[in-house]
Amino acid sequence: MVTLKRLLLTVFVLLAQTLLAIEVHTVQYVYHQLPNGLQIYVFEDHTVPLVKVQVWYKVGSIDEEEGRTGSAHLLEHEMFNGTETLGKGEIDELITSVGGQLNAGTYYDYTVYYEIVPSAKLELALAIEADRMRNLKIDPIDFYRELEVLKQERRQRIENNYIQSGWEELQSAAFAGTPLGHFVIGWMEDLNNMTHDYIRSFYEMFYAPNNAIVAISGDVDPQEAIALVEKYFGDYEPMEIKRPIYAETKFEGEKILRLPRITRYALMLQLYQIPRGDHEDLPAIKALLDIWLNSESSRVVNELYYKRGMILGCGGFTTALRIPGYALVYAFGYKEDDLDQIKAAMDEELRKIAEEGVSEEELEKVKKARLKEIIFGLKDIREFSDVIVLSALRYDDPYLYKKQIETISKLTSEDIQRVARQYFLSKDRYVGYIVPKN
């Protein structure tokens, strides 16, 4: 007699196999590199008459010098304040006047700007981004006004948020003297000392064609798009990119920090060191976190939330960077006195995985979820192009997603056990207890 559990497992296996079969096709794009080093990726998709234009710069907060934290994010804000030819506010007005939208984002290891416009306005978007790449106008009055806006953003998002401020303090202790020793937004002391002259020098070095990728996806002709990129970006000279050199850090032993904050509940954070984002162990590490913490049927949720009522919630995630990053694991408790017990109970569930392995059902479920996440994303090339271009920017490997699919499809219980022992069970970690101040 076939049990329901066995039937569900069979469904998981078949679906995972089906997803893997769907993957066989490769995302098609046209690649070109200009003599000045600018890389171009064009993804042709005529389903709707829209085009997304992006310029990805290989610069983020890990490229900032000590005492200059927040530079990359501050420059992102400044990029909307006008150029030598476009006044303040005109960039936004030009894009919105044609029914488009624009935005930007800064992370640890990249900064990206984008416009989504009708395909007939591709040239407009490219002209704006080319203008911003080398002709930014940094007016001192506008700069220091924008700096105050950024400082207020830091107060609201970090300093007045008990989770973010506690996380920041823990991360800065764990990674002191390294590129990950601060958040993207930077330290308030460094923002207070920031000058428009320094941001100008930061801009002139990193916002160069040989440190960028132009990605165009949507209703375009690839050769016409490349010709337009060459028209507007082709005359720019490459720059010598100098990134700061930091000492490497290695966690040794367990360090626990008590982090008093204004909060009703207690929160435990754990930081573990992991390899950079293209390492072959990353899929297994993510699978481990899902089985250990991240789903309704995960080990910790089942034991600590449903059975024992010890936690309010839990989870874990990884950074995937062009340098070695970290995994952050968290659990919300009711009061400070519970945190030691919660930590011990979570460690016990991890120990069981490391020593006994995971069930076939657990493994197939997480593999199916990861494969679905990647493969279903392939259906929207304008969105999936981000995955391809970011892998090219970080690791010079636009086909990383194919390697990850293959790795995920072959994951075994032994792989999960190995990464649990190698990266998590060693007790080389930083632990933060965010607890009520009074």
C-alpha positions as CSV (number, residue, x, y, z in Angstrom):
1,M,0.0,0.0,0.0
2,V,1.3,3.4,-1.0
3,T,1.3,5.8,1.9
4,L,0.6,9.5,1.5
5,K,4.1,10.4,2.7
6,R,5.6,8.1,0.0
7,L,3.3,9.5,-2.6
8,L,4.3,13.1,-1.8
9,L,8.0,12.1,-1.9
10,T,7.5,10.6,-5.4
11,V,5.8,13.8,-6.5
12,F,8.8,15.9,-5.2
13,V,11.3,13.7,-7.0
14,L,9.4,13.7,-10.3
15,L,8.8,17.5,-10.2
16,A,12.5,18.1,-9.4
17,Q,13.5,15.9,-12.4
18,T,11.0,17.7,-14.6
19,L,12.4,21.1,-13.5
20,L,15.9,19.9,-14.3
21,A,14.8,18.8,-17.8
22,I,13.3,22.2,-18.5
23,E,16.7,23.8,-17.7
24,V,18.4,22.3,-20.7
25,H,18.0,25.5,-22.7
26,T,20.5,28.3,-22.1
27,V,19.4,32.0,-21.8
28,Q,20.3,33.6,-25.0
29,Y,22.0,37.0,-25.1
30,V,24.4,39.0,-27.3
31,Y,27.7,40.1,-25.7
32,H,30.1,42.7,-26.8
33,Q,33.0,44.6,-25.2
34,L,34.2,48.0,-26.3
35,P,37.9,48.8,-26.6
36,N,37.7,50.9,-23.4
37,G,36.6,47.8,-21.4
38,L,32.9,48.5,-21.1
39,Q,31.0,45.2,-21.3
40,I,27.5,45.0,-23.0
41,Y,24.9,42.3,-22.5
42,V,21.7,42.5,-24.6
43,F,18.7,40.2,-23.9
44,E,16.2,40.3,-26.7
45,D,12.5,39.9,-25.7
46,H,9.7,41.3,-27.8
47,T,6.8,40.2,-25.6
48,V,6.0,43.8,-24.6
49,P,7.2,47.1,-26.2
50,L,9.5,48.0,-23.2
51,V,13.2,48.0,-22.6
52,K,15.2,47.9,-19.4
53,V,18.5,49.7,-19.4
54,Q,20.9,49.1,-16.6
55,V,24.5,50.2,-15.8
56,W,26.1,48.0,-13.2
57,Y,29.3,49.4,-11.5
58,K,31.7,47.0,-9.7
59,V,31.9,49.2,-6.6
60,G,30.1,49.0,-3.3
61,S,30.7,49.4,0.4
62,I,33.5,46.8,0.4
63,D,35.5,49.1,-1.8
64,E,35.5,51.9,0.6
65,E,38.5,53.0,2.6
66,E,38.6,53.1,6.4
67,G,37.1,56.4,7.6
68,R,35.2,56.8,4.3
69,T,32.4,54.4,4.8
70,G,29.1,55.3,3.1
71,S,30.8,56.7,0.0
72,A,29.3,54.3,-2.5
73,H,25.7,54.8,-1.2
74,L,26.2,58.6,-1.0
75,L,27.4,58.7,-4.6
76,E,24.3,56.8,-5.7
77,H,22.2,59.6,-4.2
78,E,24.3,62.3,-5.8
79,M,23.9,60.7,-9.2
80,F,20.3,62.0,-9.3
81,N,21.3,65.6,-8.7
82,G,22.3,66.4,-12.3
83,T,25.2,66.5,-14.7
84,E,27.0,69.2,-16.6
85,T,24.2,69.1,-19.2
86,L,21.2,68.1,-17.2
87,G,20.1,70.1,-14.2
88,K,18.9,68.9,-10.9
89,G,15.6,66.9,-11.4
90,E,15.9,66.8,-15.2
91,I,16.9,63.2,-15.3
92,D,13.8,62.1,-13.5
93,E,11.6,64.5,-15.5
94,L,13.0,63.1,-18.9
95,I,12.3,59.5,-18.0
96,T,8.8,60.1,-16.4
97,S,7.8,62.3,-19.3
98,V,8.0,59.3,-21.6
99,G,6.1,57.0,-19.3
100,G,9.2,55.4,-17.8
101,Q,10.6,54.8,-14.4
102,L,14.1,54.8,-12.9
103,N,15.9,53.9,-9.7
104,A,19.2,52.7,-8.3
105,G,20.6,50.5,-5.6
106,T,23.9,50.1,-3.7
107,Y,25.1,46.8,-2.1
108,Y,28.3,45.5,-0.5
109,D,29.9,44.8,-3.9
110,Y,28.0,46.7,-6.6
111,T,25.9,49.8,-7.5
112,V,23.3,49.6,-10.2
113,Y,21.2,52.3,-12.0
114,Y,18.2,51.4,-14.3
115,E,15.5,52.8,-16.4
116,I,12.4,51.0,-17.8
117,V,11.1,52.9,-20.8
118,P,9.2,52.3,-24.0
119,S,11.5,50.6,-26.5
120,A,11.4,53.6,-28.8
121,K,13.2,55.6,-26.0
122,L,16.2,53.3,-25.6
123,E,18.5,56.0,-26.9
124,L,17.3,58.5,-24.4
125,A,18.0,56.1,-21.5
126,L,21.5,55.3,-22.8
127,A,22.3,59.0,-23.4
128,I,21.4,59.8,-19.8
129,E,23.4,56.9,-18.3
130,A,26.4,57.8,-20.5
131,D,26.2,61.4,-19.4
132,R,26.1,60.3,-15.7
133,M,29.0,58.0,-16.1
134,R,31.6,60.7,-16.7
135,N,29.9,64.2,-16.5
136,L,28.3,64.2,-13.0
137,K,28.1,67.7,-11.5
138,I,28.7,67.7,-7.7
139,D,27.5,71.0,-6.5
140,P,28.7,71.7,-2.9
141,I,25.4,73.1,-1.7
142,D,23.3,70.2,-3.2
143,F,25.9,67.7,-1.9
144,Y,25.8,68.7,1.7
145,R,22.0,68.9,1.6
146,E,21.9,65.3,0.2
147,L,24.4,64.3,2.9
148,E,22.0,65.5,5.6
149,V,19.2,63.4,3.9
150,L,21.4,60.4,4.1
151,K,22.3,60.9,7.7
152,Q,18.6,61.1,8.6
153,E,18.1,57.9,6.6
154,R,20.7,56.3,8.8
155,R,19.0,57.5,12.0
156,Q,15.6,56.1,10.9
157,R,16.7,52.8,9.3
158,I,19.6,51.8,11.6
159,E,20.0,53.8,14.8
160,N,16.2,53.8,15.6
161,N,15.7,50.1,14.7
162,Y,16.7,47.7,17.4
163,I,17.3,44.8,14.9
164,Q,19.4,46.8,12.4
165,S,21.4,48.6,15.1
166,G,22.1,45.3,16.9
167,W,23.0,43.5,13.8
168,E,25.4,46.4,12.8
169,E,27.2,46.3,16.1
170,L,27.6,42.5,15.9
171,Q,28.8,42.6,12.3
172,S,31.3,45.4,13.0
173,A,32.7,43.4,15.9
174,A,33.0,40.2,13.9
175,F,34.5,41.8,10.8
176,A,36.5,44.7,12.3
177,G,39.2,45.9,10.0
178,T,37.7,44.1,7.0
179,P,35.4,45.2,4.1
180,L,32.4,43.8,6.0
181,G,33.1,45.8,9.1
182,H,30.3,48.2,8.4
183,F,26.9,48.4,6.8
184,V,26.4,49.8,3.3
185,I,25.1,53.1,4.6
186,G,28.3,53.8,6.5
187,W,29.1,55.1,10.0
188,M,27.7,58.4,11.1
189,E,31.2,59.7,12.1
190,D,32.4,59.0,8.5
191,L,29.4,60.7,7.0
192,N,30.0,63.8,9.2
193,N,33.5,64.0,7.8
194,M,32.6,63.4,4.2
195,T,33.5,66.0,1.6
196,H,32.3,66.7,-1.9
197,D,35.9,66.7,-3.1
198,Y,36.4,63.1,-1.9
199,I,33.2,61.9,-3.5
200,R,34.3,63.5,-6.7
201,S,37.6,61.5,-6.6
202,F,35.7,58.3,-5.7
203,Y,33.3,58.9,-8.6
204,E,36.1,59.6,-11.1
205,M,38.0,56.4,-10.3
206,F,35.2,53.8,-10.0
207,Y,32.6,55.2,-12.5
208,A,34.6,54.2,-15.5
209,P,33.8,52.1,-18.6
210,N,36.3,49.3,-17.6
211,N,34.5,49.0,-14.2
212,A,31.0,48.7,-15.6
213,I,28.5,46.6,-17.5
214,V,25.6,47.9,-19.6
215,A,22.7,45.5,-19.7
216,I,19.8,46.0,-22.1
217,S,16.8,43.7,-22.0
218,G,13.5,43.8,-23.8
219,D,12.1,44.9,-27.1
220,V,15.4,45.7,-28.9
221,D,17.5,44.8,-31.8
222,P,20.8,43.7,-30.3
223,Q,23.1,45.2,-33.0
224,E,21.3,48.5,-32.9
225,A,21.5,48.5,-29.1
226,I,25.2,47.8,-29.2
227,A,25.7,50.6,-31.8
228,L,24.0,53.1,-29.5
229,V,26.1,52.1,-26.5
230,E,29.2,52.5,-28.6
231,K,27.9,55.9,-29.8
232,Y,27.4,57.3,-26.3
233,F,30.1,55.4,-24.2
234,G,32.8,54.6,-26.8
235,D,34.9,57.7,-26.3
236,Y,35.4,57.3,-22.6
237,E,38.9,56.4,-21.4
238,P,39.4,53.5,-19.0
239,M,40.6,54.3,-15.5
240,E,43.1,52.5,-13.1
241,I,40.9,51.0,-10.4
242,K,42.5,50.9,-7.0
243,R,40.6,49.0,-4.4
244,P,41.7,49.1,-0.7
245,I,43.6,46.1,0.7
246,Y,42.2,44.8,3.9
247,A,43.6,42.1,6.2
248,E,41.6,38.8,6.2
249,T,39.8,37.8,9.4
250,K,39.1,34.3,10.7
251,F,36.6,33.6,13.5
252,E,38.2,31.6,16.3
253,G,35.9,30.2,19.0
254,E,32.6,31.5,20.0
255,K,32.1,35.2,21.1
256,I,28.8,36.3,22.6
257,L,27.9,40.0,22.7
258,R,25.0,41.3,24.8
259,L,23.3,44.2,22.9
260,P,20.8,46.1,25.0
261,R,18.1,47.9,22.9
262,I,14.7,49.4,23.3
263,T,12.6,46.3,22.6
264,R,10.0,44.1,24.3
265,Y,11.4,40.8,22.9
266,A,14.8,39.1,22.8
267,L,16.6,38.3,19.6
268,M,19.6,36.1,19.0
269,L,21.8,36.6,15.9
270,Q,24.6,34.3,14.9
271,L,27.3,35.1,12.3
272,Y,29.2,32.3,10.5
273,Q,31.9,32.8,7.9
274,I,31.2,31.3,4.4
275,P,33.1,31.4,1.0
276,R,32.4,33.8,-1.7
277,G,29.2,33.5,-3.7
278,D,30.4,31.4,-6.6
279,H,31.9,28.7,-4.4
280,E,30.5,25.2,-5.0
281,D,29.4,24.8,-1.4
282,L,26.9,27.7,-1.4
283,P,24.0,25.6,-2.7
284,A,24.5,23.1,0.0
285,I,24.8,25.8,2.6
286,K,21.5,27.3,1.5
287,A,19.9,23.9,1.5
288,L,21.1,23.3,5.0
289,L,19.6,26.6,6.2
290,D,16.3,25.7,4.7
291,I,16.2,22.3,6.3
292,W,17.5,23.6,9.6
293,L,15.5,26.9,9.9
294,N,13.7,28.4,6.9
295,S,10.5,26.5,6.2
296,E,7.3,25.6,8.1
297,S,8.6,22.0,8.3
298,S,12.2,22.9,9.2
299,R,13.8,21.2,12.2
300,V,14.0,24.3,14.4
301,V,10.5,25.4,13.6
302,N,9.0,22.0,14.2
303,E,10.9,21.4,17.5
304,L,11.2,24.9,19.0
305,Y,8.1,26.7,17.7
306,Y,5.4,24.0,17.4
307,K,6.4,21.4,20.0
308,R,8.2,23.5,22.7
309,G,6.9,27.0,22.2
310,M,10.4,28.5,22.8
311,I,10.6,30.9,19.9
312,L,8.5,33.4,18.1
313,G,10.3,32.8,14.8
314,C,13.6,32.0,13.2
315,G,15.5,32.0,9.9
316,G,18.8,32.2,8.2
317,F,20.3,33.6,5.0
318,T,23.6,34.0,3.2
319,T,25.5,36.9,1.5
320,A,26.7,36.0,-1.9
321,L,29.6,38.4,-2.6
322,R,32.8,38.6,-4.7
323,I,34.6,38.2,-1.4
324,P,34.0,35.6,1.4
325,G,30.8,36.6,3.2
326,Y,28.7,35.3,6.0
327,A,25.6,33.4,6.9
328,L,23.3,35.0,9.5
329,V,21.0,32.9,11.6
330,Y,18.4,34.4,13.9
331,A,15.7,33.4,16.4
332,F,13.2,35.6,18.3
333,G,12.6,34.6,21.9
334,Y,10.2,35.9,24.6
335,K,12.8,37.1,27.1
336,E,16.5,37.4,27.6
337,D,16.8,34.4,29.9
338,D,15.6,32.1,27.1
339,L,18.4,32.9,24.7
340,D,21.0,30.5,26.0
341,Q,18.5,27.7,26.0
342,I,17.3,28.6,22.4
343,K,20.9,28.6,21.2
344,A,21.6,25.2,22.8
345,A,18.4,23.7,21.3
346,M,19.2,25.1,17.8
347,D,22.7,23.7,18.1
348,E,21.3,20.3,19.0
349,E,19.1,20.3,15.9
350,L,22.1,21.2,13.8
351,R,24.2,18.4,15.4
352,K,21.5,15.9,14.5
353,I,21.7,17.0,10.9
354,A,25.5,16.8,10.9
355,E,25.7,13.4,12.5
356,E,22.5,11.7,11.2
357,G,21.9,13.4,7.9
358,V,18.6,14.5,6.4
359,S,15.7,12.5,5.1
360,E,15.1,11.9,1.4
361,E,11.9,13.8,1.7
362,E,13.6,16.9,3.3
363,L,16.3,16.8,0.6
364,E,14.0,16.5,-2.3
365,K,11.7,19.2,-1.0
366,V,14.5,21.8,-0.7
367,K,16.0,20.8,-4.0
368,K,12.7,21.2,-5.7
369,A,12.2,24.6,-4.2
370,R,15.6,25.9,-5.2
371,L,15.4,24.5,-8.7
372,K,11.9,26.1,-9.1
373,E,13.2,29.4,-7.9
374,I,15.9,29.5,-10.6
375,I,14.1,27.8,-13.5
376,F,10.8,29.7,-13.1
377,G,12.8,32.9,-13.1
378,L,14.0,32.1,-16.6
379,K,10.5,32.8,-17.9
380,D,11.0,36.5,-17.4
381,I,14.2,37.4,-19.2
382,R,14.1,41.0,-18.2
383,E,14.3,40.0,-14.5
384,F,16.5,37.0,-14.9
385,S,19.0,39.1,-16.8
386,D,20.0,40.6,-13.4
387,V,21.1,37.2,-12.3
388,I,23.3,36.7,-15.3
389,V,24.8,40.1,-15.4
390,L,25.5,40.3,-11.7
391,S,27.3,36.9,-11.9
392,A,29.4,38.3,-14.7
393,L,30.2,41.5,-12.7
394,R,31.1,39.6,-9.5
395,Y,32.8,36.5,-10.8
396,D,33.2,36.9,-14.6
397,D,30.8,34.0,-14.9
398,P,27.5,34.7,-16.6
399,Y,26.6,31.0,-16.6
400,L,26.9,30.5,-12.9
401,Y,23.2,29.8,-12.6
402,K,23.7,26.7,-14.8
403,K,26.4,25.4,-12.5
404,Q,24.2,26.0,-9.5
405,I,21.3,24.1,-11.1
406,E,23.6,21.1,-11.7
407,T,25.0,21.3,-8.1
408,I,21.6,21.5,-6.6
409,S,20.2,18.6,-8.6
410,K,23.1,16.4,-7.3
411,L,22.9,17.4,-3.6
412,T,23.1,14.5,-1.2
413,S,22.6,14.1,2.5
414,E,26.3,13.8,2.8
415,D,26.8,17.2,1.2
416,I,24.4,18.8,3.8
417,Q,26.3,17.0,6.6
418,R,29.7,18.1,5.4
419,V,28.8,21.9,5.2
420,A,27.1,21.7,8.6
421,R,30.3,20.4,10.1
422,Q,32.7,22.6,8.1
423,Y,31.0,26.0,8.4
424,F,28.5,25.8,11.3
425,L,29.4,23.1,13.9
426,S,32.9,24.4,14.5
427,K,31.5,27.0,17.0
428,D,33.8,29.6,15.3
429,R,31.0,32.2,15.3
430,Y,29.9,35.6,16.7
431,V,26.6,35.5,18.6
432,G,24.6,38.6,19.5
433,Y,21.9,38.8,22.1
434,I,19.6,41.8,21.4
435,V,17.8,42.2,24.7
436,P,15.5,44.8,26.4
437,K,17.6,47.7,27.7
438,N,15.8,47.8,31.1
